[in-house]
Amino acid sequence: MPTIDLKKLQTHRARTFNLPPAKRLSSPAQARAFVDKRGFVYFWPIKGIDLPSLWTAVAGNRPVADKHDDPGHITWGWKDRALDKKIWYYGKILRKKATMISLDVAPYFYALSENYGTPDEDYLIAYEEGRLPQAAKQVYEAILKEGALNTIDLRRLAKLGNAKDSEFNKALEILQADFKILPVGVAEAGAWKYSFIYEIVPRHYPELPEQARTISEGNARLKLLELYFELVGAAMESDAVKLFGWKKELIARSISGLVAKRVLVESEHPKQKGKWLALAKLTK
């Protein structure tokens, strides 16, 4: 069985994560090009997940700083000012964490969501089948009826004013992860004068459902897994399950397809046990 070449893997990740010797990103235009080229990245690095992030590409391979004046936090302004610009898709997607997706790749994610019909119908079916909690239903219906809302007004109109913060935030995360709502701006509302504005996905990106309609779920998984391995170079099957949250048998089927096409090769890691999968060019 081939063995992963750690030197090649390190060089590969330095390129895809935008680490030295690559120059750090220093402008919104470079951030957009980074997301477009990678397909999808995290906004912040997420502990326990190997995936490029905008923070790392700008600030270097270090923890997210607590200090608000850290130079790396320039990413926050770039992201907020881009919310209504439609230059990428932003929301809490992968593991319900802040994810940035290129507009070319977004249809593949949408094709795997629980959205098959119209915005007026899909959420009701999900609710009736027990896949959408009551709080998420109320949040969605408030936006559906009133249009884009900041979180302060949204909580009130969804009749969740007395709900726990965790219940309201979980509802927002569930709806984002299934491509039902997304943040489209920031309002000066609330105690901190900072509140996301949420909208129904097909209202903000009306072309997205149609773009996704011709993509089968199998092809969507193949595409996203291929992009993932191009980003990280090598990983275990369990890493892909952890990131995407798909059933193990679906991941295994897609990986088998990528191995059959020689996109991936089953490999050994020189320092870690278990079966790994790697880009052929990174093995010896």
Disulfide bonds with the S-S distance in Angstrom:
none
